[in-house]
Amino acid sequence: MILFFGTRVRRRVLGSGTFHCPYCFQPRTYEQAETRSWIHVFWIPLIPLGGAQEEVQCTVCGGRWAPAVLQAEPLA
Ligand SMILES: [Zn+2]
C-alpha cells in the first residue's frame, strides 16, 4: 500500500471589512483569515503543526499583513 502524507496549509476566513492598506495607501477591503499547517494522510488533515497564524489580506493588492494593521491609523 502506498501511503500519501505530507503537510498542507489550511486557510479559514474569519471575517472581512475595510482598512487602510499600507501598500495601496487607500481605504481597501480586507479579508481576515487564520492559516495553520497540518500533517495530512491521504489529504485528510490529522495533526496541526504549531499554532494558527492570523493574517489580514488586502483584496485589491493581495498584500498580507499582521492583524495589528487594523488598529493602525492612516498616515496624514
Ligand atoms: Zn492593498
PDB file of the backbone (N, CA, C, O) and the ligand in Angstrom, with CONECT records:
HET     ZN  A 101       1
ATOM      1  N   MET A   1       0.847  -1.190   0.000  1.00  0.00           N
ATOM      2  CA  MET A   1       0.000   0.000   0.000  1.00  0.00           C
ATOM      3  C   MET A   1       0.883   1.240   0.000  1.00  0.00           C
ATOM      4  O   MET A   1       1.875   1.317   0.725  1.00  0.00           O
ATOM      5  N   ILE A   2       0.510   2.189  -0.811  1.00  0.00           N
ATOM      6  CA  ILE A   2       1.241   3.457  -0.838  1.00  0.00           C
ATOM      7  C   ILE A   2       0.539   4.445   0.081  1.00  0.00           C
ATOM      8  O   ILE A   2      -0.666   4.679  -0.013  1.00  0.00           O
ATOM      9  N   LEU A   3       1.346   5.016   0.978  1.00  0.00           N
ATOM     10  CA  LEU A   3       0.769   5.961   1.933  1.00  0.00           C
ATOM     11  C   LEU A   3       1.085   7.383   1.468  1.00  0.00           C
ATOM     12  O   LEU A   3       2.251   7.756   1.344  1.00  0.00           O
ATOM     13  N   PHE A   4       0.057   8.162   1.216  1.00  0.00           N
ATOM     14  CA  PHE A   4       0.263   9.558   0.851  1.00  0.00           C
ATOM     15  C   PHE A   4       0.167  10.412   2.102  1.00  0.00           C
ATOM     16  O   PHE A   4      -0.862  10.444   2.777  1.00  0.00           O
ATOM     17  N   PHE A   5       1.258  11.102   2.397  1.00  0.00           N
ATOM     18  CA  PHE A   5       1.183  12.036   3.518  1.00  0.00           C
ATOM     19  C   PHE A   5       2.122  13.202   3.270  1.00  0.00           C
ATOM     20  O   PHE A   5       2.999  13.143   2.408  1.00  0.00           O
ATOM     21  N   GLY A   6       1.926  14.240   4.026  1.00  0.00           N
ATOM     22  CA  GLY A   6       2.743  15.437   3.904  1.00  0.00           C
ATOM     23  C   GLY A   6       2.122  16.537   4.720  1.00  0.00           C
ATOM     24  O   GLY A   6       1.350  16.280   5.643  1.00  0.00           O
ATOM     25  N   THR A   7       2.454  17.759   4.383  1.00  0.00           N
ATOM     26  CA  THR A   7       1.873  18.890   5.103  1.00  0.00           C
ATOM     27  C   THR A   7       1.129  19.786   4.126  1.00  0.00           C
ATOM     28  O   THR A   7       1.535  19.948   2.975  1.00  0.00           O
ATOM     29  N   ARG A   8       0.073  20.345   4.586  1.00  0.00           N
ATOM     30  CA  ARG A   8      -0.693  21.300   3.804  1.00  0.00           C
ATOM     31  C   ARG A   8      -1.055  22.471   4.709  1.00  0.00           C
ATOM     32  O   ARG A   8      -1.104  22.350   5.933  1.00  0.00           O
ATOM     33  N   VAL A   9      -1.306  23.597   4.072  1.00  0.00           N
ATOM     34  CA  VAL A   9      -1.744  24.769   4.822  1.00  0.00           C
ATOM     35  C   VAL A   9      -3.225  24.955   4.568  1.00  0.00           C
ATOM     36  O   VAL A   9      -3.677  25.024   3.425  1.00  0.00           O
ATOM     37  N   ARG A  10      -3.971  25.034   5.658  1.00  0.00           N
ATOM     38  CA  ARG A  10      -5.401  25.297   5.536  1.00  0.00           C
ATOM     39  C   ARG A  10      -5.669  26.744   5.925  1.00  0.00           C
ATOM     40  O   ARG A  10      -5.052  27.285   6.843  1.00  0.00           O
ATOM     41  N   ARG A  11      -6.581  27.341   5.221  1.00  0.00           N
ATOM     42  CA  ARG A  11      -6.889  28.750   5.454  1.00  0.00           C
ATOM     43  C   ARG A  11      -8.367  28.858   5.761  1.00  0.00           C
ATOM     44  O   ARG A  11      -9.207  28.326   5.036  1.00  0.00           O
ATOM     45  N   ARG A  12      -8.676  29.556   6.849  1.00  0.00           N
ATOM     46  CA  ARG A  12     -10.060  29.716   7.256  1.00  0.00           C
ATOM     47  C   ARG A  12     -10.343  31.204   7.363  1.00  0.00           C
ATOM     48  O   ARG A  12      -9.661  31.925   8.090  1.00  0.00           O
ATOM     49  N   VAL A  13     -11.345  31.653   6.640  1.00  0.00           N
ATOM     50  CA  VAL A  13     -11.674  33.081   6.652  1.00  0.00           C
ATOM     51  C   VAL A  13     -12.462  33.402   7.916  1.00  0.00           C
ATOM     52  O   VAL A  13     -13.457  32.748   8.229  1.00  0.00           O
ATOM     53  N   LEU A  14     -12.000  34.420   8.635  1.00  0.00           N
ATOM     54  CA  LEU A  14     -12.638  34.810   9.888  1.00  0.00           C
ATOM     55  C   LEU A  14     -13.598  35.971   9.700  1.00  0.00           C
ATOM     56  O   LEU A  14     -14.591  36.079  10.418  1.00  0.00           O
ATOM     57  N   GLY A  15     -13.311  36.834   8.745  1.00  0.00           N
ATOM     58  CA  GLY A  15     -14.184  37.982   8.547  1.00  0.00           C
ATOM     59  C   GLY A  15     -13.589  38.931   7.526  1.00  0.00           C
ATOM     60  O   GLY A  15     -12.511  38.694   6.982  1.00  0.00           O
ATOM     61  N   SER A  16     -14.311  40.002   7.280  1.00  0.00           N
ATOM     62  CA  SER A  16     -13.822  40.992   6.342  1.00  0.00           C
ATOM     63  C   SER A  16     -14.316  42.372   6.752  1.00  0.00           C
ATOM     64  O   SER A  16     -15.178  42.500   7.622  1.00  0.00           O
ATOM     65  N   GLY A  17     -13.775  43.385   6.131  1.00  0.00           N
ATOM     66  CA  GLY A  17     -14.151  44.752   6.462  1.00  0.00           C
ATOM     67  C   GLY A  17     -13.322  45.708   5.638  1.00  0.00           C
ATOM     68  O   GLY A  17     -12.813  45.344   4.578  1.00  0.00           O
ATOM     69  N   THR A  18     -13.183  46.926   6.116  1.00  0.00           N
ATOM     70  CA  THR A  18     -12.346  47.888   5.409  1.00  0.00           C
ATOM     71  C   THR A  18     -11.217  48.327   6.325  1.00  0.00           C
ATOM     72  O   THR A  18     -11.388  48.421   7.541  1.00  0.00           O
ATOM     73  N   PHE A  19     -10.088  48.588   5.743  1.00  0.00           N
ATOM     74  CA  PHE A  19      -8.933  49.073   6.486  1.00  0.00           C
ATOM     75  C   PHE A  19      -8.100  49.961   5.572  1.00  0.00           C
ATOM     76  O   PHE A  19      -8.348  50.066   4.371  1.00  0.00           O
ATOM     77  N   HIS A  20      -7.091  50.603   6.189  1.00  0.00           N
ATOM     78  CA  HIS A  20      -6.196  51.441   5.398  1.00  0.00           C
ATOM     79  C   HIS A  20      -5.002  50.582   5.007  1.00  0.00           C
ATOM     80  O   HIS A  20      -4.149  50.283   5.842  1.00  0.00           O
ATOM     81  N   CYS A  21      -4.939  50.185   3.741  1.00  0.00           N
ATOM     82  CA  CYS A  21      -3.872  49.288   3.296  1.00  0.00           C
ATOM     83  C   CYS A  21      -2.543  50.038   3.250  1.00  0.00           C
ATOM     84  O   CYS A  21      -2.453  51.081   2.601  1.00  0.00           O
ATOM     85  N   PRO A  22      -1.499  49.524   3.931  1.00  0.00           N
ATOM     86  CA  PRO A  22      -0.198  50.203   3.927  1.00  0.00           C
ATOM     87  C   PRO A  22       0.456  50.216   2.540  1.00  0.00           C
ATOM     88  O   PRO A  22       1.316  51.055   2.272  1.00  0.00           O
ATOM     89  N   TYR A  23       0.064  49.314   1.680  1.00  0.00           N
ATOM     90  CA  TYR A  23       0.667  49.253   0.342  1.00  0.00           C
ATOM     91  C   TYR A  23      -0.080  50.149  -0.632  1.00  0.00           C
ATOM     92  O   TYR A  23       0.531  50.916  -1.375  1.00  0.00           O
ATOM     93  N   CYS A  24      -1.414  50.048  -0.624  1.00  0.00           N
ATOM     94  CA  CYS A  24      -2.230  50.848  -1.551  1.00  0.00           C
ATOM     95  C   CYS A  24      -2.302  52.319  -1.125  1.00  0.00           C
ATOM     96  O   CYS A  24      -2.553  53.193  -1.954  1.00  0.00           O
ATOM     97  N   PHE A  25      -2.084  52.589   0.164  1.00  0.00           N
ATOM     98  CA  PHE A  25      -2.291  53.934   0.715  1.00  0.00           C
ATOM     99  C   PHE A  25      -3.709  54.404   0.446  1.00  0.00           C
ATOM    100  O   PHE A  25      -3.944  55.589   0.211  1.00  0.00           O
ATOM    101  N   GLN A  26      -4.643  53.481   0.480  1.00  0.00           N
ATOM    102  CA  GLN A  26      -6.047  53.794   0.234  1.00  0.00           C
ATOM    103  C   GLN A  26      -6.889  52.947   1.193  1.00  0.00           C
ATOM    104  O   GLN A  26      -6.439  51.895   1.647  1.00  0.00           O
ATOM    105  N   PRO A  27      -8.098  53.396   1.500  1.00  0.00           N
ATOM    106  CA  PRO A  27      -9.003  52.506   2.211  1.00  0.00           C
ATOM    107  C   PRO A  27      -9.382  51.344   1.297  1.00  0.00           C
ATOM    108  O   PRO A  27      -9.840  51.551   0.173  1.00  0.00           O
ATOM    109  N   ARG A  28      -9.190  50.134   1.784  1.00  0.00           N
ATOM    110  CA  ARG A  28      -9.456  48.931   0.979  1.00  0.00           C
ATOM    111  C   ARG A  28     -10.284  47.940   1.795  1.00  0.00           C
ATOM    112  O   ARG A  28     -10.391  48.054   3.016  1.00  0.00           O
ATOM    113  N   THR A  29     -10.846  47.001   1.118  1.00  0.00           N
ATOM    114  CA  THR A  29     -11.480  45.914   1.842  1.00  0.00           C
ATOM    115  C   THR A  29     -10.439  44.837   2.127  1.00  0.00           C
ATOM    116  O   THR A  29      -9.530  44.604   1.329  1.00  0.00           O
ATOM    117  N   TYR A  30     -10.585  44.197   3.260  1.00  0.00           N
ATOM    118  CA  TYR A  30      -9.656  43.137   3.639  1.00  0.00           C
ATOM    119  C   TYR A  30     -10.421  41.864   3.961  1.00  0.00           C
ATOM    120  O   TYR A  30     -11.629  41.868   4.197  1.00  0.00           O
ATOM    121  N   GLU A  31      -9.673  40.793   3.959  1.00  0.00           N
ATOM    122  CA  GLU A  31     -10.177  39.510   4.410  1.00  0.00           C
ATOM    123  C   GLU A  31      -9.253  39.048   5.527  1.00  0.00           C
ATOM    124  O   GLU A  31      -8.045  38.928   5.327  1.00  0.00           O
ATOM    125  N   GLN A  32      -9.817  38.790   6.696  1.00  0.00           N
ATOM    126  CA  GLN A  32      -9.004  38.295   7.801  1.00  0.00           C
ATOM    127  C   GLN A  32      -9.118  36.780   7.838  1.00  0.00           C
ATOM    128  O   GLN A  32     -10.221  36.233   7.817  1.00  0.00           O
ATOM    129  N   ALA A  33      -7.997  36.116   7.891  1.00  0.00           N
ATOM    130  CA  ALA A  33      -8.015  34.661   7.809  1.00  0.00           C
ATOM    131  C   ALA A  33      -7.023  34.067   8.797  1.00  0.00           C
ATOM    132  O   ALA A  33      -6.095  34.731   9.259  1.00  0.00           O
ATOM    133  N   GLU A  34      -7.246  32.815   9.101  1.00  0.00           N
ATOM    134  CA  GLU A  34      -6.382  32.058  10.002  1.00  0.00           C
ATOM    135  C   GLU A  34      -5.749  30.953   9.167  1.00  0.00           C
ATOM    136  O   GLU A  34      -6.448  30.202   8.487  1.00  0.00           O
ATOM    137  N   THR A  35      -4.442  30.857   9.220  1.00  0.00           N
ATOM    138  CA  THR A  35      -3.772  29.793   8.480  1.00  0.00           C
ATOM    139  C   THR A  35      -3.059  28.873   9.467  1.00  0.00           C
ATOM    140  O   THR A  35      -2.549  29.317  10.496  1.00  0.00           O
ATOM    141  N   ARG A  36      -3.034  27.612   9.141  1.00  0.00           N
ATOM    142  CA  ARG A  36      -2.394  26.623  10.003  1.00  0.00           C
ATOM    143  C   ARG A  36      -1.906  25.472   9.128  1.00  0.00           C
ATOM    144  O   ARG A  36      -2.599  25.028   8.212  1.00  0.00           O
ATOM    145  N   SER A  37      -0.704  25.004   9.431  1.00  0.00           N
ATOM    146  CA  SER A  37      -0.171  23.852   8.706  1.00  0.00           C
ATOM    147  C   SER A  37      -0.647  22.564   9.366  1.00  0.00           C
ATOM    148  O   SER A  37      -0.704  22.472  10.592  1.00  0.00           O
ATOM    149  N   TRP A  38      -0.981  21.592   8.566  1.00  0.00           N
ATOM    150  CA  TRP A  38      -1.448  20.307   9.061  1.00  0.00           C
ATOM    151  C   TRP A  38      -0.651  19.182   8.416  1.00  0.00           C
ATOM    152  O   TRP A  38      -0.283  19.243   7.243  1.00  0.00           O
ATOM    153  N   ILE A  39      -0.398  18.156   9.216  1.00  0.00           N
ATOM    154  CA  ILE A  39       0.106  16.918   8.637  1.00  0.00           C
ATOM    155  C   ILE A  39      -1.106  16.166   8.107  1.00  0.00           C
ATOM    156  O   ILE A  39      -2.061  15.921   8.844  1.00  0.00           O
ATOM    157  N   HIS A  40      -1.066  15.806   6.847  1.00  0.00           N
ATOM    158  CA  HIS A  40      -2.211  15.100   6.293  1.00  0.00           C
ATOM    159  C   HIS A  40      -1.805  13.712   5.816  1.00  0.00           C
ATOM    160  O   HIS A  40      -0.668  13.492   5.398  1.00  0.00           O
ATOM    161  N   VAL A  41      -2.719  12.812   5.883  1.00  0.00           N
ATOM    162  CA  VAL A  41      -2.552  11.466   5.353  1.00  0.00           C
ATOM    163  C   VAL A  41      -3.720  11.222   4.418  1.00  0.00           C
ATOM    164  O   VAL A  41      -4.883  11.313   4.811  1.00  0.00           O
ATOM    165  N   PHE A  42      -3.399  10.917   3.202  1.00  0.00           N
ATOM    166  CA  PHE A  42      -4.429  10.783   2.158  1.00  0.00           C
ATOM    167  C   PHE A  42      -5.308  12.034   2.088  1.00  0.00           C
ATOM    168  O   PHE A  42      -6.529  11.958   1.950  1.00  0.00           O
ATOM    169  N   TRP A  43      -4.637  13.189   2.188  1.00  0.00           N
ATOM    170  CA  TRP A  43      -5.291  14.503   2.044  1.00  0.00           C
ATOM    171  C   TRP A  43      -6.311  14.783   3.134  1.00  0.00           C
ATOM    172  O   TRP A  43      -7.132  15.691   3.000  1.00  0.00           O
ATOM    173  N   ILE A  44      -6.266  14.009   4.212  1.00  0.00           N
ATOM    174  CA  ILE A  44      -7.130  14.297   5.356  1.00  0.00           C
ATOM    175  C   ILE A  44      -6.248  14.902   6.442  1.00  0.00           C
ATOM    176  O   ILE A  44      -5.346  14.232   6.944  1.00  0.00           O
ATOM    177  N   PRO A  45      -6.492  16.162   6.816  1.00  0.00           N
ATOM    178  CA  PRO A  45      -5.653  16.773   7.845  1.00  0.00           C
ATOM    179  C   PRO A  45      -5.836  16.084   9.191  1.00  0.00           C
ATOM    180  O   PRO A  45      -6.955  15.956   9.688  1.00  0.00           O
ATOM    181  N   LEU A  46      -4.741  15.648   9.767  1.00  0.00           N
ATOM    182  CA  LEU A  46      -4.826  14.888  11.019  1.00  0.00           C
ATOM    183  C   LEU A  46      -4.239  15.638  12.209  1.00  0.00           C
ATOM    184  O   LEU A  46      -4.857  15.712  13.271  1.00  0.00           O
ATOM    185  N   ILE A  47      -3.037  16.196  12.026  1.00  0.00           N
ATOM    186  CA  ILE A  47      -2.333  16.782  13.165  1.00  0.00           C
ATOM    187  C   ILE A  47      -1.940  18.225  12.823  1.00  0.00           C
ATOM    188  O   ILE A  47      -1.229  18.460  11.846  1.00  0.00           O
ATOM    189  N   PRO A  48      -2.401  19.187  13.624  1.00  0.00           N
ATOM    190  CA  PRO A  48      -1.983  20.571  13.365  1.00  0.00           C
ATOM    191  C   PRO A  48      -0.524  20.780  13.757  1.00  0.00           C
ATOM    192  O   PRO A  48      -0.063  20.243  14.764  1.00  0.00           O
ATOM    193  N   LEU A  49       0.195  21.559  12.961  1.00  0.00           N
ATOM    194  CA  LEU A  49       1.594  21.877  13.242  1.00  0.00           C
ATOM    195  C   LEU A  49       1.666  23.292  13.776  1.00  0.00           C
ATOM    196  O   LEU A  49       1.400  24.248  13.048  1.00  0.00           O
ATOM    197  N   GLY A  50       2.023  23.434  15.036  1.00  0.00           N
ATOM    198  CA  GLY A  50       2.153  24.763  15.616  1.00  0.00           C
ATOM    199  C   GLY A  50       0.816  25.452  15.756  1.00  0.00           C
ATOM    200  O   GLY A  50      -0.239  24.847  15.564  1.00  0.00           O
ATOM    201  N   GLY A  51       0.874  26.706  16.090  1.00  0.00           N
ATOM    202  CA  GLY A  51      -0.342  27.479  16.304  1.00  0.00           C
ATOM    203  C   GLY A  51      -0.862  28.065  15.014  1.00  0.00           C
ATOM    204  O   GLY A  51      -0.178  28.088  13.990  1.00  0.00           O
ATOM    205  N   ALA A  52      -2.096  28.539  15.091  1.00  0.00           N
ATOM    206  CA  ALA A  52      -2.681  29.199  13.938  1.00  0.00           C
ATOM    207  C   ALA A  52      -2.090  30.597  13.817  1.00  0.00           C
ATOM    208  O   ALA A  52      -1.750  31.231  14.815  1.00  0.00           O
ATOM    209  N   GLN A  53      -1.975  31.060  12.592  1.00  0.00           N
ATOM    210  CA  GLN A  53      -1.492  32.410  12.364  1.00  0.00           C
ATOM    211  C   GLN A  53      -2.591  33.210  11.686  1.00  0.00           C
ATOM    212  O   GLN A  53      -3.187  32.777  10.700  1.00  0.00           O
ATOM    213  N   GLU A  54      -2.841  34.380  12.237  1.00  0.00           N
ATOM    214  CA  GLU A  54      -3.854  35.233  11.627  1.00  0.00           C
ATOM    215  C   GLU A  54      -3.192  36.202  10.677  1.00  0.00           C
ATOM    216  O   GLU A  54      -2.084  36.679  10.921  1.00  0.00           O
ATOM    217  N   GLU A  55      -3.877  36.484   9.604  1.00  0.00           N
ATOM    218  CA  GLU A  55      -3.368  37.458   8.658  1.00  0.00           C
ATOM    219  C   GLU A  55      -4.527  38.277   8.113  1.00  0.00           C
ATOM    220  O   GLU A  55      -5.679  37.844   8.110  1.00  0.00           O
ATOM    221  N   VAL A  56      -4.190  39.455   7.660  1.00  0.00           N
ATOM    222  CA  VAL A  56      -5.156  40.338   7.035  1.00  0.00           C
ATOM    223  C   VAL A  56      -4.675  40.563   5.612  1.00  0.00           C
ATOM    224  O   VAL A  56      -3.554  41.018   5.386  1.00  0.00           O
ATOM    225  N   GLN A  57      -5.532  40.242   4.661  1.00  0.00           N
ATOM    226  CA  GLN A  57      -5.121  40.352   3.266  1.00  0.00           C
ATOM    227  C   GLN A  57      -5.952  41.406   2.557  1.00  0.00           C
ATOM    228  O   GLN A  57      -7.181  41.394   2.610  1.00  0.00           O
ATOM    229  N   CYS A  58      -5.258  42.312   1.898  1.00  0.00           N
ATOM    230  CA  CYS A  58      -5.925  43.333   1.088  1.00  0.00           C
ATOM    231  C   CYS A  58      -6.487  42.654  -0.163  1.00  0.00           C
ATOM    232  O   CYS A  58      -5.778  41.927  -0.859  1.00  0.00           O
ATOM    233  N   THR A  59      -7.774  42.905  -0.437  1.00  0.00           N
ATOM    234  CA  THR A  59      -8.390  42.217  -1.578  1.00  0.00           C
ATOM    235  C   THR A  59      -8.021  42.875  -2.905  1.00  0.00           C
ATOM    236  O   THR A  59      -8.317  42.336  -3.971  1.00  0.00           O
ATOM    237  N   VAL A  60      -7.373  44.041  -2.841  1.00  0.00           N
ATOM    238  CA  VAL A  60      -7.006  44.735  -4.084  1.00  0.00           C
ATOM    239  C   VAL A  60      -5.582  44.364  -4.513  1.00  0.00           C
ATOM    240  O   VAL A  60      -5.370  43.897  -5.632  1.00  0.00           O
ATOM    241  N   CYS A  61      -4.592  44.578  -3.602  1.00  0.00           N
ATOM    242  CA  CYS A  61      -3.196  44.320  -3.982  1.00  0.00           C
ATOM    243  C   CYS A  61      -2.748  42.933  -3.551  1.00  0.00           C
ATOM    244  O   CYS A  61      -1.700  42.460  -3.991  1.00  0.00           O
ATOM    245  N   GLY A  62      -3.533  42.266  -2.686  1.00  0.00           N
ATOM    246  CA  GLY A  62      -3.156  40.927  -2.253  1.00  0.00           C
ATOM    247  C   GLY A  62      -2.120  40.932  -1.151  1.00  0.00           C
ATOM    248  O   GLY A  62      -1.661  39.867  -0.737  1.00  0.00           O
ATOM    249  N   GLY A  63      -1.733  42.117  -0.660  1.00  0.00           N
ATOM    250  CA  GLY A  63      -0.746  42.208   0.411  1.00  0.00           C
ATOM    251  C   GLY A  63      -1.267  41.567   1.684  1.00  0.00           C
ATOM    252  O   GLY A  63      -2.448  41.683   2.012  1.00  0.00           O
ATOM    253  N   ARG A  64      -0.377  40.891   2.398  1.00  0.00           N
ATOM    254  CA  ARG A  64      -0.755  40.224   3.641  1.00  0.00           C
ATOM    255  C   ARG A  64      -0.076  40.929   4.795  1.00  0.00           C
ATOM    256  O   ARG A  64       1.116  41.234   4.749  1.00  0.00           O
ATOM    257  N   TRP A  65      -0.864  41.185   5.839  1.00  0.00           N
ATOM    258  CA  TRP A  65      -0.367  41.951   6.968  1.00  0.00           C
ATOM    259  C   TRP A  65      -0.765  41.255   8.260  1.00  0.00           C
ATOM    260  O   TRP A  65      -1.667  40.418   8.298  1.00  0.00           O
ATOM    261  N   ALA A  66      -0.043  41.640   9.332  1.00  0.00           N
ATOM    262  CA  ALA A  66      -0.431  41.171  10.665  1.00  0.00           C
ATOM    263  C   ALA A  66      -1.742  41.847  11.058  1.00  0.00           C
ATOM    264  O   ALA A  66      -2.018  42.956  10.600  1.00  0.00           O
ATOM    265  N   PRO A  67      -2.561  41.198  11.902  1.00  0.00           N
ATOM    266  CA  PRO A  67      -3.848  41.780  12.291  1.00  0.00           C
ATOM    267  C   PRO A  67      -3.699  43.159  12.928  1.00  0.00           C
ATOM    268  O   PRO A  67      -4.658  43.930  12.939  1.00  0.00           O
ATOM    269  N   ALA A  68      -2.512  43.490  13.465  1.00  0.00           N
ATOM    270  CA  ALA A  68      -2.305  44.807  14.096  1.00  0.00           C
ATOM    271  C   ALA A  68      -2.520  45.935  13.102  1.00  0.00           C
ATOM    272  O   ALA A  68      -2.746  47.078  13.500  1.00  0.00           O
ATOM    273  N   VAL A  69      -2.449  45.625  11.807  1.00  0.00           N
ATOM    274  CA  VAL A  69      -2.628  46.668  10.787  1.00  0.00           C
ATOM    275  C   VAL A  69      -4.028  47.258  10.876  1.00  0.00           C
ATOM    276  O   VAL A  69      -4.254  48.386  10.438  1.00  0.00           O
ATOM    277  N   LEU A  70      -4.969  46.508  11.438  1.00  0.00           N
ATOM    278  CA  LEU A  70      -6.342  47.007  11.530  1.00  0.00           C
ATOM    279  C   LEU A  70      -6.448  48.125  12.566  1.00  0.00           C
ATOM    280  O   LEU A  70      -7.368  48.942  12.512  1.00  0.00           O
ATOM    281  N   GLN A  71      -5.499  48.159  13.513  1.00  0.00           N
ATOM    282  CA  GLN A  71      -5.540  49.219  14.519  1.00  0.00           C
ATOM    283  C   GLN A  71      -4.718  50.436  14.093  1.00  0.00           C
ATOM    284  O   GLN A  71      -4.785  51.489  14.727  1.00  0.00           O
ATOM    285  N   ALA A  72      -3.948  50.285  13.026  1.00  0.00           N
ATOM    286  CA  ALA A  72      -3.084  51.371  12.593  1.00  0.00           C
ATOM    287  C   ALA A  72      -3.895  52.529  12.030  1.00  0.00           C
ATOM    288  O   ALA A  72      -4.865  52.346  11.295  1.00  0.00           O
ATOM    289  N   GLU A  73      -3.463  53.717  12.399  1.00  0.00           N
ATOM    290  CA  GLU A  73      -4.114  54.914  11.875  1.00  0.00           C
ATOM    291  C   GLU A  73      -3.464  55.276  10.542  1.00  0.00           C
ATOM    292  O   GLU A  73      -2.250  55.148  10.384  1.00  0.00           O
ATOM    293  N   PRO A  74      -4.269  55.724   9.592  1.00  0.00           N
ATOM    294  CA  PRO A  74      -3.665  56.144   8.329  1.00  0.00           C
ATOM    295  C   PRO A  74      -2.757  57.339   8.531  1.00  0.00           C
ATOM    296  O   PRO A  74      -3.065  58.232   9.320  1.00  0.00           O
ATOM    297  N   LEU A  75      -1.635  57.362   7.820  1.00  0.00           N
ATOM    298  CA  LEU A  75      -0.702  58.477   7.933  1.00  0.00           C
ATOM    299  C   LEU A  75      -1.313  59.698   7.252  1.00  0.00           C
ATOM    300  O   LEU A  75      -1.860  59.616   6.153  1.00  0.00           O
ATOM    301  N   ALA A  76      -1.201  60.816   7.931  1.00  0.00           N
ATOM    302  CA  ALA A  76      -1.792  62.041   7.384  1.00  0.00           C
ATOM    303  C   ALA A  76      -0.932  62.545   6.209  1.00  0.00           C
ATOM    304  O   ALA A  76      -1.253  63.568   5.604  1.00  0.00           O
TER     305      ALA A  76
HETATM  306 ZN    ZN A 101      -3.655  46.898  -0.792  1.00  0.00          ZN2+
END
